[in-house]
Amino acid sequence: MGTFTKSAGVSINYTILAQVKTIYRTFQFELQPTQEQKVLLDKHFGCIRYVFNHFLNERKEQYQAGNKSDNYYAQAAALTELKKQEETSWLKEVNSQSLQFALRCLDTAYVNFFRGNAKFPRFKSRKKKNTFTVPQFAKLRDGRFYAPKFKEGIKVTVHREVKGEIGKCILSKTPTGKYFVSILSEEQYQPKEKTGAVCGIDLGLKDFAVTSDGIRFKNNKYTKHYERKLAKAQEHLSRKTKGSNSFEKQRRKTALIHGKITNSRMDNLHQVSHKLVSDFDLIALEDLDVKGMVKNPKLAKHISDASWGTFVRFLEYKADWNDRQIVKINRWYPSSKTCCECGWINQDLNLSIREWTCKNGHVLDRDLNAAKNILKEGLKIYGQGLSITRVERKSDFGNKAHAMKPEAHPIAFGVGGQFTIA
Ligand SMILES: [Zn+2]
């Protein structure tokens, strides 16, 4: 509920209840299979690879012979025949739906190639990451992951609650021998109510993020804690003889801490992005060239630690679920150097200066000032974006950028003084 005041001074009450929508989430967890389960998992990877390569080869040969090849249905029928033959009867030991799914993937890859959207499908290699898909009937209960052919369930570390109905699951094995499951869930989601608030955020190294209204999100302290542990564990590992039992034990310990760092980092990113999307209808931030910055050796470690790229991705899809706006501003816009009060630009500002005073005497906190500028610029861009769409659609309006009534879009124009920038 809220009130927007029209320019004529008439107040209207409104209730916007966004419609429930279907959203998809992915959850990834590490599996701890028993020796027996590892064998069965490896059989799945092997059979999937076999089926994919066998039918890819078949298509290639058919195509070379006559410029056309079997489609999914013809190949699925051929797969059934293949299982009946004695020399390939081991295909029956694995989940049949997973095998069919491999054929579907092959079909999609083929279609994409012929539409010019992708390269020609490549044969699957044992040395790369091994995967197979469980399209249906997977379950998660009491710390175990259940799928067809895995009746006992595989032990799994669930560090995030899985919301919604479990759909497709992808099981994988890394080249280092770890097993993971990626769970895709489908959820009927009620988008959050509008808040009427907007913010700019400055992503930094000292604090993880600072908002234009002065909220500071710290870097996760647990990550730091585990990092110290990791350094110690790696030092121990370096003193062991490679291949020995104690080396293997220490290697596993190190890998475990690595996993904890990743999980705690991700949890932090989820919490911060959730909070921001809950509180604000519009969030402005810099369009960061994370890849380019990681190339700078001085900043690389800090930036990959801060995981800005992942954070922005989280923010974007959560915004999408909740009908929030994310506005990215040009990365070259001088958000730190410009005084947010008067617009004076400080050419001498370097990374170490945390607080400065502008020519007109405004005392500025570096990150807060940047966040406020980012919001100003973000609102400007958002407003322009709307005007451009409007002009394009109704060309007879010419270049009257403000042909649109302000109240038609309260966020962009700050109707009723709700969006004034401090
Ligand atoms: Zn100033």
Boltz pocket constraint, residues with backbone or C-beta under 6 A from the ligand:
constraints:
  - pocket:
      binder: B
      contacts: [[A, 339], [A, 340], [A, 341], [A, 342], [A, 343], [A, 344], [A, 358], [A, 359], [A, 360], [A, 361], [A, 362]]
      max_distance: 6.0
